[in-house]
Structure formats: structure tokens, C-alpha cells
């Protein structure tokens, strides 16, 4: 109740996070690339969606429960992969995995997380998804896939929108390396954020532990050229086919903005397409995922699963995405803003904000299930 009064919106958690994490961490989490036009487009596209309320419908009891990729979820949203999550807040991966298991929502662990699949898989229970950045060495790729399966991850997410490292100018200006190089400037920033510093001391220096299992170097590198980049490949359709052959569960491809590519992925045996511009972090001229979502929906048909991310930070945003054609919505930065603000308690509070907001707005729209938001578009 206290946080509901002092921090009733995700924007409040974002402001609190900025005040509690070192500047170099904030620049990594908050930044995009170029002029950050693609990141701004995500927010603008969400704000442009208008939904028409309904009246005189009597008492309604909305239900957020959603079935997606063969699994029941308590709500139609989850936690997107964020690289170097444990740098943003100490113990981030474990905290989010536990919350996902408790709240019956997906948690997607990044290839470039600071904890291994074996550590996080058991914590996320049946809600674990694993995000695979394409790895050039087939033996390493296949071993990572096998490790994710053994650790209990149910869904594999192949991210395909990083053919090259983006400039990410704000990260460069922040002098961020990974693992962090403890220069006098970095040490001063850490000293000014004691909660983050003490948590990092307790959890240990954040490292890309999965990648370091294969790349026998652990020295600091620029945040746009860390160990994950050194092992990364540029995938093609044959690469996708090999991944499909080696993963028995649901396969999602993330980073799609073109309807024709979505159709080809569907026909290649991909179980869902994740529409995303990578939070604006890769290509500054990219459209917002929400802008192209209706065309992708029209191309793949009404029954094919689509996921959307990008700028979402409220229950209303989730409903906007569903109304425009998504079946499921993922948030990345927002969960980490919440962790930076109040640790695991902050992430649980964000879950409350999202759920409570969805229920209130569904009552305004006069709908009982989230998917019915499509019928309330004001066109």
C-alpha cells in the first residue's frame, strides 16, 4: 500500500531507479542508439492508439488469464530478456525468475546474462524461456541449446536483429566496459550508490558467465564488444533450420519488423514471431513494432502467435498492443527500473501496477478478456 501511494506508476519506479544506480549503469539501461528516434517511436506509437470505452454494461469481472504457446499464464505479459541484467541490479536474474514462477508469467533469460541457465532455470520453474543470440561455432551453439533444455527452459527465443554492434553512443560516453573497469570515475559513481554497491559486493562482480564458459578470457571490454559479441554469428535461414532441428519445444524468433519475413518464419516451423525493434537499441531508423504489427498480423493470419515489445510500461499499453494484433506482450526496461528502485519488492510492485491497471481499463472498455481489446479500437 505504501508504494501504491508513493510510486503508483512505472514512471515513478524509473525515476527512483535513476537515483539509486550508478550513472554508467543508468546509461546502459536507458539508452538506445543514434538520436534515439526509434526508442521514442515506440512510445509515440503506443500513445497514438485510442480505445473506445463502453457504458451501461452492468457489473463486470474481467479475467487476465491467457493461454499462449500451449501454456496457461495469469496475465498476457512477461519479462523480456535484457543483457547484463545483473549489472543493472545485483541478483536481477534470480529475482525476476522467482517472480515469474510465482506470478505464472514468462521470464526470458538472455544469453549474455550474468547467471547461467543452470542457476536460473530451476528458479523460473515452468515459466522459463531462454533467449539465444546466434553463436558462430555450431558445437557451442548446440551445447548452449542443450544446456537450456536440461535446465528446464520451455521456450527458445532466437534473436535475429543484431547483424552488427550498434553505436549506442550514450554507453560509449559512459565508458562502460564489461566486466566494469574500476577507474576512479567509475569508483566515484559506485560510491554514490551504496545500495547498488553493497548488493554487488554480495552477489559478486557481474560477468557473462555463460559466454565465459566458451571464451577463455575475462578481461574488460567495451559494452558494445563484450564476450557475447566475440562469439556471435550472422544467422541465415539455414542457421534457423538447424536451431529448429535441435530444439524440441516452442521456438520464437525475435526482432521481426517485416510481414513477408514473418510469413516465411511461420512456414519454416517457427511457433511464434516476436515483433520488436530491440527497444531502439540497434537501428535508429527502424519503425516501432506497434506501427508494423497490424500488417504482420494481416500477413500471418488471425491464429498465428505474435509477441510485441517496445516502450510498454502500463496495463493500458498492454491492452493497446493486444488491440493492434499482439497475442502476448513483453517488457524489458520497466522490470529493471523497478528492480533498481526497490529490488525484488519493486518488481513485485510493477506486477501489481500492470495487473491493476489492466483490470481497471478493461472495466472502462467493457471487456472480460484482454483479447477483446481489439473490438474497442477507435478507428
Secondary structure, DSSP 8 states (H G I E B T S, - for coil): -HHHHH--SHHHHHHHHHHHS-HHHHHHHH--STTSHHHHHHHHHHHH--B-----------B--EEETTEEESSSEEE---TTHHHHSTTHHHHHHHHHHHHT--EEE-TT-SS-HHHHHHHHGGGEEEEEE-BSSHHHHHHHHHHHHHTT--EEEEE---SS----HHHHHTT-EES----HHHHHHHHT-HHHHHHHHHH-S---HHHHTTS-----EETTSSHHHHHB----HHHHHHHHHH--SEEEEEEE--HHHHHHHHHTT-SEEEE--GGGTS-TT---HHHHHHHHHHHH-TTSEEEE-SS--SHHHHHHHHHTT-SEEEESHHHHHHHHHHHHHHHHHHHHHHHHHHHHHHHHHT-SBGGGGGGGB--
